[in-house]
């Protein structure tokens, strides 16, 4: 993905955040507008998070941030600065304090790459209206996310899905599935000292073997509706 494409995504995120701030300022004596939700999606390899993320994006007016885009922004100094520029300086300062607290509590690694990743995720979440795919979003945000979603399914179902998507045979799909699961497990354990499969770290765990993306999106929306009423 080109930097131009990423900059277009950042521009849209900035416009969305500014629109919400303007609506908030104009509300005054009226009920304050609700920010668009922050959703963190985690998945076992082969559970098709893109289809569900796209549906949630369309239904809830959110922008999808895929893992490769999040990583590119976290690695690029200029793009990181553009992301940070979305928010007011005091908000960024608060986020930096939260990151220091995470490090002190051993909730993330104390290295430049991890800190940059965590900072980008937290800043994007602060703007609202995001669907964050992977990269430990649920572990970075905790209760700050409106929905922490985990997608699971049996091995056979996931292998068949990988075969269809990638045009490979069952043996290759099985290798890819196990490699993807191993990478995800290692990443979360190494970066956030946590277990990616721990159900306590999620609000909703959905079995995509039994649910089509549309039905999964329906359940996610219902969860968000219930939470907003609490």
N, C-alpha and C positions, 0 to 999 in steps of 0.2 A: 504494500500500500504506500502511495506517495505521500510526501509531506503536505502537498497541496490538498489532498483528500482529508488528511488529518486536520489541517487548518480549517477546512470547511466544517468539519464536525465540531471543532472548538468554537467557531463563530456561531454556529447554531446553538450550542450550549450556553454561550454568553448571552445571546439574544433572549433565550428562554429565561435565564436567571434575571436579567434586567427587567423583563416584562413582569415577572412575579414581584420583584421589588417595587415596581411602579404601582401594581395593583394593591400591594400591601400598604404603601404610603397613601393611596387614594381612599382606602377603606375607612380609616379613622374611626368614626362613630358606628360604622357598620361591622358586621361579622368579618373577621379577617379571612382572606382567601386561603385555601389549603394549598400547600406546595404539592407539585406532582410527586408521586412516590419514588422512593429509592429501593431498588430491588437488587439483591445479590444472588446470582445463580451459580450453583455448583453442580457438577454432574459426573457420573461414572462415564467412562469412554463408551461412545456408541448410543448415548441417550438423547441425542439430537436437541441440544439446548438452543440452537439457532432458530428453529421453527417456533418454539415457545417464546423466545425472547422477541422475535419479530411480532408475534401476535400481541404480546403485552405492550410493546412499543406503540403499536397502532391503536390499541384500545385505550391506553392510559396516557397517551401523548408524552411518551418517554423516548429518550435516545439510547440506542444500544451501543455499549462499549465492549467490543470483543477483546479477547485476551491479547492478540497481537497488537491492537491499537493501544491498549493500556501500556503494554511493554515498550512500544516505540516512544510514547510520550515520556515514560519514566526514564528512558535511556538518553533522551535528547535534551540537552541543557536549555536550548532556546524554547522548545515546546513546553518544557516544565515551567519556564518563566511565563509563557503565555497562559498556561492553566492557572498558575498562581495569581496572575493579573486579573482573573475573573472576579475574585473576591476582594473585599475590603481588607486593609492591612491588619486590623485587629483580629479579624476572623482567621487569617493565615497564621497569626501569632498564636492564637488559641490552639489551632491544629498542631503547630509545632510543639506546643506544650503537651498535647495529648500523645504525640509520638514519643516524647521523652518519657512519659509515664508508662507507655507500653513497653519500652525498652527496660525501664527499671523493674517492671513486673515480669520480665522475661516472656512477653507476649509477642515479640518480634525480634529478629536479629539486629544487632547494632552494627550495620555496615551500610556503606553509601547506597548500594543498589536497592536493598530492602527499604531503607528510609525513603528513597525517592519514590518507590512503588507505593508505599503506604501513604505518602503525602499526596500523590496524584489521586488515589482512590478516595481519600478523605475530602479533598477539595471538590472532586466531581460530585460526591454525595451531598456536600454542602449546597451545591447549586440546585439539587432536586431534579426529578424527572430523568432518572438514569436507570438502565438495566445493565448491571455490571456482570459480565460473564467471567467466571473463574478468577484466577490470580489472588485467591484468598480473600475476596471481598467480604464474605460473611465473617471472617476472623478479624479483619481490619475494623469493620464497622460495628459488629456486635448489635446491640439494641438500637443503634443509630439507623440501621436499615429498617425500612417499613416491612420488608419481607425478605427473609433468608431462606432460599429455596434450594432443595437438594433433589436431583433427578437420579433415580436408580432403575435397574432392570436386570433380569437374568442374563447369564452369559450367552445363551443361544440367541435370544432376541437381539442382543447388542452386536453379536457377530454377524447376524443376518443384515442388520442395518448398515454396518460398516461395509459389508460386501456390496450392497446396493449403491451406497454413496460413492465408494471408491472404485468400484468395478474390479474387485480382486476376489480370489477364492477364499474358502473357509479357513484354510491354514494361515494364510497371510492376514486375514481379518482377525483371527484369534491372537496372533502375535502382536498386531497393532493394538488390539484391545488391552491385552495384558501390559504392554509397554506404556500405553497411555495412563492406565490406572496406577502403575508403579511411579510414573513421573509425577502424577498429581499427589499421591501419598507422600512421596519424598519431598516435594516442593513445600507442602503445608507443614510437614514435620520440621523441615530445615528452617523455613522462614518464620514460622509462627509457633513452633513448639507445640503443635496440636495434631489431632487425628482428624483427617478430612472426612472420615466416615462416621464420626461421632454425632448421633442424631440430636444430642442436646444443643448443638451449635446451630441448629436450623429451626425455623418456625414451621416449615411444611416440607415433608418428604413425600415425593410422588413417584409411583411406579409407572414409567412410560410404556411398559409392556402391556399394561391394562388401560392406559389412557391415551387417546389421540391428543395432539397438541391443543386442539380447540377445547377439549374437556379439561385439560390441565390448566389452560388459561382461565377457564371459568372458575375453577377452584381457587386459583391464585387471587382472582378478583374478589371472590366471596370472602376470602381471608382478610383482604385489605379493607373491605366494607365493614366487616365485624370489628376490626381493630380501630377503625375511625370512629365507630360508635361508642367504644369504651372510654 
